[in-house]
Amino acid sequence: MKLSNTTLQKLPDGIARPSYDRSALTAGIVHIGLGNFHRAHQAWYLHRLMQQGRAHDWAIIGAGVRAFDAAQRERLLAQDCLTTLIELSPEGISAEVIGSMVDYVEIAEGNGPLIARMTDPAIRIVALTVTEGGYYIDPVSKGFDAKHPDIIHDAANPDTPRTAFGAMVQALRQRRAAGTGPFTGQSCDNLQGNGAILRQTVVSLARLSDPDLAIWIDTNCTFPNSMVDSIVPATGPNELKLVRELGIEDNAPVTHENFRQWVIEDDFCAGRPDWDKVGATFTDLVHDYETMKIRVLNAGHQVIANPGEVLSIETISGCMDHPLINALFRKVEIEEIAPHIKPVPGMEPADYVDLIATRFANSKIVDTTRRVAFDGSSRHTGFLLPILREGLADGTSVNGLALVEAIWARMCEGTREDGSTIEPNDPFWDDLRNVAKAAKTDPGAWLAQKNIYGDLAEQPRFADAFEDWLRKIWADGLTATLETYV
């Protein structure tokens, strides 16, 4: 059955579907970056509210600024912006169709249609999932990267911006001029202090072309921090086959694990949906929750995905099935990561490590090692190196984290231990591969990448351990090296 508004009531039995009148929904949110995660997470929470008869004036309009988004727009509009969510748990699968998204903005050079939507007074939240590396952050200073070509373009051409942030600035310029007021900027990406980072990017970009506007945005707009969590694999042939086996023709289905968490700072200048009524948590302790999640789950993903790539293990659950990678994960997490995490209400760090290990081992979730290992230049700098720096400052062990970095360097050389090729898997893959090849005989070459490691090459406790581990990996192989560590 082709998924659409007209076929909703004809879907196979057992498939949950919207009980609300989608034609009566009005938009309150523009969401930029309509990947799988948003639809399985934020859009799901809003759908659940709508099922209760609430938030019908908060429907989502999708948007994007990349070539990928044009194809996604075509797929979703062809099925009335409906999405089939398939929950994969160890006990089995279940499915529901969600309908909280009602339109998708036309993709155009200069982002005129997106700007026009965001200037609509009915839009009170502009949300984003644009990946951890999409906020124009200098990887060393963590400040705004004003020298990036996209930012230089948007500062010089504020009426026809290239980036999502330039579009937000222009929309806010028009809203200020029209007297329609600010909107909330809501980052839903896996970044510590994601709201503060979004504020930094938007305000800093505005300042380059209009300092007065930057002050107005900084004073009037809000950018709540949040922590988002659910494992949502990419959609490929297996997922398309699965949704068809359920009896639905959906060209953009989403699979996800049987776990979600959304912790949000309650700071919305123009109102918000009552997400807490469907399981979200509003709290002033967002930083503690996000630190626990980012350091155990996101950093943990890198701990297991890089050796998984080198050892030709295709999935994250497969990595957890490998006794040495599983042991690496638990040892690094308990000895070197958990000591730098505060407990949150109802959860101690060690218990959270156990929870994440169980989630990673869910074999129903076919989350590829390649997907998780993607963009290591952002994920290592964002998730692992801050913990390593704290370990150096606090005098705790960094031996395992040094090994993790050495395994990343080994992966970036571009071949697996079985001789197969690792295809480019980072925006800076060519540079990383060249340095990784040099590091085979000169490990210090890897740490000399100041754009990634800053001054860490000058920290003997880390640098010496890193060099020893990388030399051992190349001399004895990764399996023998892991056996030595665990």
Stockholm file with secondary structure:
# STOCKHOLM 1.0

chainA/1-486         MKLSNTTLQKLPDGIARPSYDRSALTAGIVHIGLGNFHRAHQAWYLHRLMQQGRAHDWAIIGAGVRAFDAAQRERLLAQDCLTTLIELSPEGISAEVIGSMVDYVEIAEGNGPLIARMTDPAIRIVALTVTEGGYYIDPVSKGFDAKHPDIIHDAANPDTPRTAFGAMVQALRQRRAAGTGPFTGQSCDNLQGNGAILRQTVVSLARLSDPDLAIWIDTNCTFPNSMVDSIVPATGPNELKLVRELGIEDNAPVTHENFRQWVIEDDFCAGRPDWDKVGATFTDLVHDYETMKIRVLNAGHQVIANPGEVLSIETISGCMDHPLINALFRKVEIEEIAPHIKPVPGMEPADYVDLIATRFANSKIVDTTRRVAFDGSSRHTGFLLPILREGLADGTSVNGLALVEAIWARMCEGTREDGSTIEPNDPFWDDLRNVAKAAKTDPGAWLAQKNIYGDLAEQPRFADAFEDWLRKIWADGLTATLETYV
#=GR chainA/1-486 SS CBCSGGGGGGSCTTCBCCCSCGGGCCEEEEEECCCHHHHHTHHHHHHHHHHTTCCTTCEEEEECSSHHHHHHHHHHHTTTTCEEEEEEETTEEEEEEECCEEEECCCCTTCHHHHHHHHSTTCCEEEECCCGGGSCBCTTTCSBCTTSHHHHHHHHCTTSCSSHHHHHHHHHHHHHHHTCCCCEEEECSSCTTHHHHHHHHHHHHHHHHCHHHHHHHHHHCCCCCEEEECCCCCCCHHHHHHHHHTTCBCSSCEEEESCCEEEECCCCTTCCCCGGGGTCEECSCHHHHHHHHIIIIIHHHHHHHHHHHHTTCCBHHHHHHSHHHHHHHHHHIIIIIGGGCCCBTTBCHHHHHHHHHHHHTCTTSCCBHHHHHTTHHHHIIIIIHHHHHHHHHHTCCCHHHHHHHHHHHHHHTSBCTTSCBCCCCSTTHHHHHHHHHHHTTCTHHHHTCHHHHTTGGGCHHHHHHHHHHHHHHHHHCHHHHHHHHC
#=GC SS_cons         CBCSGGGGGGSCTTCBCCCSCGGGCCEEEEEECCCHHHHHTHHHHHHHHHHTTCCTTCEEEEECSSHHHHHHHHHHHTTTTCEEEEEEETTEEEEEEECCEEEECCCCTTCHHHHHHHHSTTCCEEEECCCGGGSCBCTTTCSBCTTSHHHHHHHHCTTSCSSHHHHHHHHHHHHHHHTCCCCEEEECSSCTTHHHHHHHHHHHHHHHHCHHHHHHHHHHCCCCCEEEECCCCCCCHHHHHHHHHTTCBCSSCEEEESCCEEEECCCCTTCCCCGGGGTCEECSCHHHHHHHHIIIIIHHHHHHHHHHHHTTCCBHHHHHHSHHHHHHHHHHIIIIIGGGCCCBTTBCHHHHHHHHHHHHTCTTSCCBHHHHHTTHHHHIIIIIHHHHHHHHHHTCCCHHHHHHHHHHHHHHTSBCTTSCBCCCCSTTHHHHHHHHHHHTTCTHHHHTCHHHHTTGGGCHHHHHHHHHHHHHHHHHCHHHHHHHHC
//
